């Protein structure tokens, strides 16, 4: 199978690296391109056997499965431009949440899917969110699922939870990275620990936490119970979090959903369909 990547920005590059490093495909089986070709040629330096296409049309012509990794409002004009070379044997995969598989199916005849990756996929870990079009063939549903399993846990989702699922899987690493940085900064400000030591300790703690959950020694609630001894120091810290966090995460989801609705309005104008 030949894999095409159109757009090698942050997520396009991560997807390319994950596919190769996860042994999902060989570099020689990939053809990539980017509006600024230098970004694509930079990837070729790391994986010399990759083919760099000069145009998106060349990628589509030579690939079987094509991942479209461009900004949401660039998807419609790009796909319209490529429609003549998207034959029924190919599979078109968008990685952006505001574009639905239904919208893509309204303008192409090939199989369609949406795969929302996460930065955690670069470590061959985490989840990839998957939605298949109604006309996506069983062949492509199977092939894409197998492909994604090489570097992630693919989870098929309904369209009504696209935003919140993406908030957790795709945006979540940035949210918890921010919280961790605030945690480190407070430790440095309030105690004699230096930034480097606090960062090292926090990073190792997060890795260990992930391993505990991955190996299913504890769930999140039982882990908290084990550490939070009644009347102990951890309990005092939990009280502060309970009092101060309030509805901060509800406000976070409100903000992401408002922005999502704004993006949806623009894509609906382009596609003329929800």
N, C-alpha and C positions, 0 to 999 in steps of 0.2 A: 504494500500500500504506500502511495506517495502522499505525504502530508504537506500542505501549503499553509504558510502564515503570512497574512497581509497586515502589516503594522507591527514593528518590532520596538515599540516603546516599552514602558515598564512591564506591563502584563504580557505583551507579546513575547518579549525576551524571556521572562520567567517561564512561560508556557513552552517555549522552544527548548530551553535548558532542561526543564523537567521531563519533557518527552524523550530527550536524548539521554540524560543522566539516569533516568528510570528504565532505560533499555526498552522503551515502548517502540521506538523506531531508531534506525541508524541515521547518522548525519547525512549519508548519501541518499537517503529516502526523503529528505526535506528540501523544499524550495521556499525561500522567504523573500520578502521585499518590504520596503518602507518608502514613504513619500520622500524622506531624506535618506538616500541610499547609504550614507555613511553609517547609520545605525545598524543596517543590515550587514554591511561589510565588516563592522566591528565584531559581530557574532561569528562571521566566517573565520576571523582570526583565531577564535577559540575552538571552532569546529570546522577545520579546513575543507571537509568533504561536503559541507552544505552548499547547495546551489543558491546563488542570489539572482533573483529575477529582476529585470529592469522595470517591469510594469506589473500591476495587479493582474491584468489579463493573461500575462505569461504564466503567472503562478496558477491561476485557475485552469488554464489549458493543460498544464503538466501534472497537476495534483488530482488526487481522488477525493480527499477530505480537505476542506479549506476553512481555516479558522480566521475570522474577520476580527481583528484586534485594533479597531480604530474608534475614535470618539463617537458617542451615540448618534449625533446629528450628521455625521459623515457616512453612516452606514447606508441610508437610503440612496443617495446619489451614487455611491460606489457600486451597490448591488445592481442598480438600474444600468449602470455602465457595463457591468460584467454579465448581464442576463443572457446575452447571445452565446456565451461560452460555458454557461452553467447547464450542461446537459443532464438528463434524468438519472444518469448513473452516479453522479457526484453527490457529495453531502456538504452543505453550507452550514457552518457553525459560527454563531455570533457569541461573543463573550460579555456583552453588555446587558445589564438588567432592564433598561427602559425599552428595549426592542423585544417584542414577543415573537414566538415561533409562528403564531397566527399571522402577524404582520409580514414576516418574511415569506411565508407560504402564499401570501396574496400577490407576490410579484415574481416568484421563481417556480420552476417546475421540478427542481431536484429535491432530494431529501433535505430536511432542515432540522437543526437542533440548536439549543442554547446551552452553553457550558460556562458557568460563572466560576472562575478559578479563585484561588487564594494565594497570597504570598507564601503561605506555609507549604504549598506544593513544591516550592523550590528545594525544600528539604525532603522531598518525596514523602510528605506527610499532609495531614489535614483533609479537608473535604473539597470536592468539586460539585457544584450544584447543576443538575441536568434537567432539561425539559426537551421532549421530543415533539416535533410537529405531528399532526394527525396523519400526514402522508409520508412520514419518515419510515422507510422500509425496515422490516425486521432485521435485515442484514446489517444496516447501518446502526440500528439500535444496539445490536450485539457487538459490532466492531468498536464503536465508540466507548461503550462500557468497558470492554476489555482494555482498550487503549488507556483510559483514565485510571484504571486500577493499578497501573504501573507506578503512578506517582501520587495517588490520592484515594480517598474513599468516595466514589461517586454516589450521590444521593439524588434520586429523582424527586422533584418538588412540583406542587401545583402552582399555577400562576398567581393565586391570591396571596401566597406567602413569599413571593419573590423578593420583595424589598427587605423584609425582616430577616429572612434566611441569609441574604447577601450581607446585611448589617452584621450578623453574627459571624459568618464564615470569612467574608472578604474584607469588611471594614474592621471587624473585631480585633485583629492583630494590631492595627494602628491605635484603636481605642485603649487597649490594655497596655500597649507600649507607652502611651501618654501617661496612664495612671502609674505605671511602674517608674517612669522618670520623675513624677511628682513625689512618689514614695522615697526614691533615692535622694532627691533634692532636700526633702524634709529631714531625712536622717543626717545628711551632711550639715544642714543649717543648725539643727538642734543638739548635735552631739560632736564628739571629737573624731568620728570616722571620716576618712577622706573619700572623695568621689570615686576613685578607682576601686577601692575595696568595697564600697557600698554597691557599686555596679556589678562587680564580680559576684558578690554574695547574692544579690537579687536575681541575676541571670541564672546562677546555679539552682537557686530555690525554684524558679519558674520551670526549669528543665526537670527537676525532681518532681514537682507537682504534676507536670504532664505525664511523667512515667508512672506515677501512682494511679492516675486516672486511666491511662492506657492499659496498664496491667490489671485494672479493676480491683485493686486492693481496697479502694474506697470510692464512694460517690462524693460529690461536692459537699452535701450535708453531713455525711458521716465523717469526712475528713475534718470538717470544722469542729464537730463534736469531740473528736479524738484530741485535737490540739487545744481546744477551748475548755480547760479545766475550770469547773465552777469556782468562782472567787479568785481565779488566777490572773496573771498579767494579760494574757491573750483576751480574756473576757473584757477587761477594761478597754482594750483597743477596739473590740467589736462594738462596745457601747458607743464609742465616739463615731464609728462608721454609721451605726444605726441612726444616731442623732443628726449627723451632718450631711449624709448623702441624700436623705430625703427622696424626692422623686427625680433625681438627676438623670437616671437612665430612661425614665418615661419621657422626660424632656428631650433626651438624645434621640429616641425613636421618633418623637414628634418632628424634630428638625430634619432627620433623614427622609422621613416620609413626605414632608412638605417639598423638599428639593426633588424627590422622586416624582411627585405629581407635576412639578414644573417641567421636568424632562419628558414625562409622558405626554403632556399637552403638545409639546413640540414634535414628538415622533408621530402622534396621531394626526397632526396637521400634514406631515409628510406622507404618511402611508394612507391616510383617509380611513383608517380602521383601528379599533382598539386592540 
